[in-house]
Amino acid sequence: MATATVDGCTLAYDIIGDGGTGRDWVVTPGGRDSKDTPGVRELAAALADRGHRVLIWDRPNTGASDVVLEGESESAVQADALAGLLRHVEMAPAVIAGGSGGSRVSLLAAARHPDVAEALAVWWISGGVVGLIGLGTHYCGPSIRAAWTGGMEAVVALPDWVEVLERNPSNRARFLAQDRDAFIATFERWMAAYCPCGDEVVPGLADEAARALTVPTLVLRSGASDLNHRRETSEQVAALLPSSQLAEPPWGDTEWVERQAARNAGEAPGLFVRWPLLAPQLDDWIRTALP
């Protein structure tokens, strides 16, 4: 594992493959999952086997990277960090790819920093009233409640932050140095960023900014069964992006539902375990989109 400091934040990353016959890629997972979540490294390795060089990384607030507890939204913080990391490792512009929360970070990175994006590939795009309100509640609600009732000591006791504290012990001091009221204000701002209250299909990405994204983009259609990543959201994003291709993913309609159920039952190692199935489709697409 390597590290880089971007705007004062130390980020953990790995580069897989040499890119001899392909492109530079970055793969970003969803949730607050790290680059070591099963399926992420395996997708990178499958792309590397096809001649590409692939960056996988821990976003701020995930894995072994530093926590960053300020900024307009958590997704924007992570998008800016991704752009800075790609420049640092001299892999910009790259094919920016990600699923679930990683799709949102990928889209924001390309929109906010056009110089780092050569193409985009996104799947499991979060959307819909239930999906977006659920994100704000899931990512921000427990920390707000803990800080409100018990201060920052209660925040670091949450299961939400176990991995970032275990893998990067210096993060404990970053949490405890936070002013409780300022922390609550930040997380309420981050929570509000998910609100499906305006015209944005993707939180933080204005529709006009999406229409300005002219790089080749592959949007994989979400399953009709998926309440968190609505099918219509994937179709709306594909319609907004002028150089997009909407395609079916290499799994069935209930993929997200099945992976979530298996994880909750302790029967599977994670939500992204079947991501390596994407490699042939992604490779075929990029070699056509960027011959």
C-alpha positions in Angstrom: 0.0 0.0 0.0 1.3 3.5 -0.9 0.2 6.8 0.4 0.0 10.3 -1.0 -0.8 13.6 0.7 -3.4 15.7 -1.2 -4.5 19.1 0.2 -3.3 18.0 3.7 -5.1 14.6 3.6 -3.1 11.4 3.5 -4.7 8.9 1.1 -4.0 5.2 0.8 -3.8 3.7 -2.6 -2.5 0.9 -4.8 -1.7 0.8 -8.5 -2.3 -2.5 -10.3 -0.9 -3.4 -13.7 1.5 -1.5 -16.0 -0.9 -0.3 -18.7 1.1 -1.6 -21.5 -1.7 -1.9 -24.1 -4.5 -0.1 -22.4 -5.6 3.0 -20.5 -5.2 4.3 -17.0 -8.2 3.7 -14.8 -9.4 4.4 -11.3 -12.0 2.3 -9.6 -14.0 3.7 -6.6 -16.3 1.6 -4.4 -19.4 2.7 -2.7 -20.5 3.1 0.9 -17.7 3.9 3.2 -16.0 0.7 2.0 -12.3 0.6 1.3 -10.2 -0.5 -1.7 -9.7 -3.8 0.1 -13.4 -4.7 0.1 -13.8 -8.0 -1.8 -14.4 -7.4 -5.5 -12.6 -4.0 -5.9 -9.1 -5.2 -6.1 -10.2 -8.2 -8.1 -11.9 -5.9 -10.7 -8.7 -3.9 -10.9 -6.7 -7.1 -11.4 -9.0 -8.3 -14.2 -8.6 -5.0 -16.0 -4.9 -5.1 -15.5 -4.9 -8.6 -17.1 -6.4 -6.9 -20.2 -3.5 -4.4 -20.4 -4.7 -1.5 -18.3 -3.2 0.2 -15.3 -5.6 0.7 -12.4 -5.6 2.9 -9.4 -7.7 1.7 -6.4 -7.8 4.0 -3.3 -9.3 4.7 0.0 -11.4 7.9 -0.1 -11.2 10.3 2.8 -13.2 8.8 5.7 -12.6 5.2 4.4 -10.1 2.5 5.0 -6.6 3.6 5.8 -6.9 7.2 4.6 -7.4 10.3 6.8 -10.8 11.5 7.8 -11.8 14.9 6.5 -14.6 16.5 8.6 -15.3 19.7 6.6 -16.4 20.7 3.2 -19.6 21.2 1.3 -20.5 17.5 1.1 -18.7 14.2 1.7 -19.0 13.3 -1.9 -17.5 16.6 -3.0 -14.6 16.2 -0.6 -13.9 12.7 -2.0 -14.2 13.9 -5.7 -11.7 16.7 -5.1 -9.4 14.2 -3.4 -9.6 11.8 -6.3 -8.7 14.5 -8.8 -5.7 15.5 -6.7 -4.6 11.9 -6.3 -4.8 11.2 -10.0 -2.6 14.3 -10.6 -0.2 13.2 -7.9 0.4 9.7 -9.3 0.5 11.1 -12.9 -2.5 9.1 -14.1 -4.6 12.1 -15.2 -6.6 11.9 -17.4 -7.9 8.5 -16.6 -11.0 6.4 -17.1 -12.9 7.1 -13.9 -15.1 4.2 -12.9 -17.2 3.5 -9.8 -20.3 1.9 -8.4 -23.0 3.1 -5.9 -21.3 6.0 -3.9 -18.3 5.5 -6.2 -20.4 6.4 -9.2 -21.4 9.7 -7.6 -17.8 10.5 -6.7 -16.7 9.7 -10.2 -19.3 11.9 -11.8 -18.5 14.8 -9.5 -14.7 14.4 -10.0 -15.2 14.6 -13.8 -17.5 17.6 -13.6 -15.4 19.5 -11.0 -12.0 18.6 -12.6 -12.4 18.0 -16.3 -8.7 17.6 -16.8 -8.6 14.3 -14.9 -11.3 12.5 -16.8 -10.7 10.7 -20.1 -13.9 8.7 -19.9 -16.4 7.6 -17.3 -18.0 4.3 -16.4 -20.7 4.2 -13.7 -23.2 1.7 -12.2 -25.6 1.5 -9.3 -26.2 5.3 -9.3 -28.1 6.2 -6.1 -31.4 8.0 -6.6 -35.1 8.3 -5.8 -36.6 9.8 -2.7 -36.2 6.8 -0.5 -32.7 6.1 -1.7 -31.4 9.6 -1.3 -33.0 10.3 2.1 -31.7 6.9 3.2 -28.2 7.9 2.3 -28.3 11.0 4.4 -29.8 9.1 7.3 -27.3 6.2 7.0 -24.1 8.2 6.5 -24.8 11.2 8.8 -27.6 10.5 11.2 -25.7 8.3 13.7 -22.7 10.7 14.0 -25.0 13.7 14.5 -27.0 11.9 17.2 -23.8 10.6 19.0 -22.2 14.1 18.9 -25.4 15.7 20.2 -25.8 13.4 23.1 -22.3 12.4 24.0 -19.8 14.6 22.2 -16.9 13.5 20.1 -16.0 10.6 22.5 -19.4 9.1 21.6 -18.7 9.6 17.8 -15.5 7.6 17.9 -17.3 4.8 19.7 -19.7 4.3 16.8 -19.3 1.2 14.6 -19.5 3.5 11.6 -15.9 4.5 12.2 -14.2 1.3 13.4 -12.2 0.6 10.2 -10.8 4.2 9.8 -9.8 4.2 13.4 -8.2 0.7 13.4 -6.4 1.2 10.1 -5.4 4.8 10.7 -5.1 5.4 14.4 -4.2 9.1 13.9 -7.9 9.6 12.9 -8.9 9.3 16.5 -7.1 12.6 17.3 -8.8 14.2 14.3 -12.2 13.3 15.6 -11.5 14.4 19.1 -10.1 17.7 18.0 -13.4 18.6 16.4 -15.6 21.2 18.1 -18.8 19.3 18.8 -21.1 22.0 17.4 -19.0 22.6 14.3 -19.0 18.8 13.6 -22.8 18.6 13.9 -23.1 21.6 11.5 -20.9 19.9 9.0 -22.7 16.6 9.1 -26.1 18.3 8.9 -24.8 20.1 5.8 -23.6 16.8 4.4 -26.9 15.2 5.2 -28.9 17.9 3.5 -26.7 17.5 0.3 -28.6 14.2 -0.3 -32.0 15.8 -0.2 -34.0 15.1 -3.3 -35.4 18.6 -3.1 -34.3 20.2 -6.4 -33.7 19.3 -10.0 -30.4 17.4 -9.6 -30.6 13.8 -10.6 -27.3 13.2 -8.8 -26.8 15.1 -5.6 -24.2 17.8 -6.0 -24.2 17.6 -9.8 -26.3 20.2 -11.4 -28.0 19.0 -14.6 -26.3 21.7 -16.6 -22.9 20.5 -15.3 -23.9 16.9 -16.3 -24.7 18.1 -19.8 -21.3 19.7 -20.0 -19.6 16.3 -19.5 -18.7 15.4 -23.0 -16.2 12.5 -22.3 -17.3 9.0 -23.4 -19.5 7.5 -20.7 -20.8 4.0 -20.0 -23.9 4.0 -17.8 -25.0 0.5 -16.6 -28.7 0.3 -16.1 -29.8 -0.4 -12.6 -32.2 -3.3 -11.7 -35.9 -2.6 -11.6 -35.8 -4.4 -8.2 -33.3 -1.9 -6.7 -34.8 0.7 -4.4 -31.5 2.3 -3.6 -30.2 2.7 -7.1 -33.3 3.3 -9.1 -33.5 2.1 -12.7 -34.9 5.5 -13.8 -32.0 7.3 -12.2 -29.5 5.4 -14.4 -31.6 6.1 -17.4 -31.9 9.8 -16.5 -28.2 10.1 -16.0 -27.6 8.5 -19.4 -30.0 10.9 -21.0 -28.3 13.9 -19.5 -24.7 13.0 -20.5 -24.2 13.9 -24.2 -21.7 11.2 -25.0 -23.2 8.3 -22.9 -24.0 4.8 -23.8 -26.7 3.0 -21.6 -26.0 -0.7 -21.4 -27.1 -3.8 -19.4 -24.8 -5.0 -16.7 -23.3 -8.5 -16.7 -25.7 -9.7 -13.9 -29.4 -10.1 -13.4 -32.0 -7.6 -12.3 -31.8 -8.5 -8.6 -28.0 -8.3 -8.2 -28.0 -5.5 -5.6 -30.9 -7.1 -3.6 -29.1 -10.5 -3.6 -25.7 -9.1 -2.6 -27.3 -7.1 0.2 -29.3 -10.1 1.5 -26.2 -12.3 1.4 -24.1 -9.8 3.2 -26.8 -9.3 5.9 -27.0 -13.1 6.4 -23.2 -13.4 6.6 -23.1 -15.6 3.5 -21.0 -13.4 1.3 -18.0 -11.2 1.8 -19.5 -7.9 0.4 -21.6 -6.1 -2.0 -19.0 -5.8 -4.7 -17.8 -9.4 -4.8 -19.1 -9.9 -8.4 -17.6 -6.6 -9.8 -14.9 -8.6 -11.7 -17.6 -9.7 -14.1 -17.5 -6.1 -15.4 -14.0 -6.3 -16.7 -14.7 -7.8 -20.2 -17.5 -5.3 -20.8 -15.5 -2.3 -19.6 -12.5 -3.4 -21.7 -14.6 -3.8 -24.8 -16.3 -0.5 -24.3 -13.2 1.6 -23.7 -11.3 0.1 -26.6 -14.2 1.1 -28.8 -14.8 4.5 -27.2 -11.1 5.5 -27.1 -9.5 3.4 -29.9 
